[in-house]
Amino acid sequence: MGNKEHLIEQHIREYESRMKHIDELYQRAHAAAGQLDETHDAHSELRDMKTQRSQLQQKADEIKSMTVENWREDTVRNSGPMAIWDILAQKLEDFVERHE
């Protein structure tokens, strides 16, 4: 495996780690929201975050299937999903703090 392939694998592992963290936070947020009335705004907020999570998963799946050349081009065009993961994780953490 070349250096570029190793770098891609490293990024993929990092994406998977971040996704696992988001999933754990989402489970806690979902459990906390379970205590609330179904009409509470928290349920709408959780649905939005679930949609964002799905979009991140799609991006991670795209990245996994890219060739080295396509990965490099995508990285130049986009900063990648890292910032979005951080924002979503922060939203979930805030949600858990408010509702647990």
N, C-alpha and C positions, 0 to 999 in steps of 0.2 A: 504494500500500500504506500503510495507516494505521500509527500508532505501535504499536498492539497487535499487528497482524499482523507487523510487523517484529520485535517482541520474541519472538513465537512462533518465527519463522524463526531468530532468533539462538539460542534454546534448542534448537531442532532441530539446528542445526549443532553446537552444543556436545555434544549427546547423541551425534551421529554421530562426532564426534571422540573422545569417551570410549570409544565402542564399538570404534572402530578401535584405540585403545590397548589395550583389553582383548583384542582378537583377536590383536594382536601378542604380548602377554604370554602368552596361551594357547598360541600356536604355539611359543614358547620353552619353556614348561613341558611341553608335549606332547613336544617333542624331547628334553628332559632326562629325562622319564619313560620314553622309549623305551629308555634304557640299563638300566632296572630290570626285574627279574623281574615278570611279569604279576600275580603274587599280592601284590606289594608294596602297602602301604597308599596309596602315592602315586597309584596308578591309580584307587582309589575316591575319593580327594580330588579328582582331576581330573574325574571324572564328575560329582561334586557341583558343581564350579565351572562345568562346561559347562551343567548344568541352570540354574544361576543366570544364566548369560550368556543362555540362551534366554529366560528370564523377562524379563530386561532388554530384549532385542530386542522382545519382544511389547509391553512397555510403551512403548518408543520408537515402535513402529508405531502404537499406539493414539493417542499424542500427535500424531503426524503427521496423523492423520485427524480430529482434533477441530476443532470450530468454535471461534471466539474465546471464545464464552460458555462452552462446555463446558471449554475449556482453563483458563479462569479458575476455574471451580468446582472442577476437579480439583486445581489448584494450591493452593487454599484447604484442601481436604480432606486432601491428601497433600503431603508435602514434596517429592514427585517422586523419581525414581530416583537422583538425584545421590549421596546418601549410600550407597546400595547399590552404585553404580558404584565409589565410592572404596574401600569395604570389599573388593569383589571384586578390584579392581586391587591392593590391598595384599596380599591372600591370594596372588594369582598372583606378585607380586614376591617374597614370602617363599618360595614354592614354588621359584621359579627359583633363588634364592640357595642354598637347601638342596640342590638336585639338579644344578645345573650344575657 
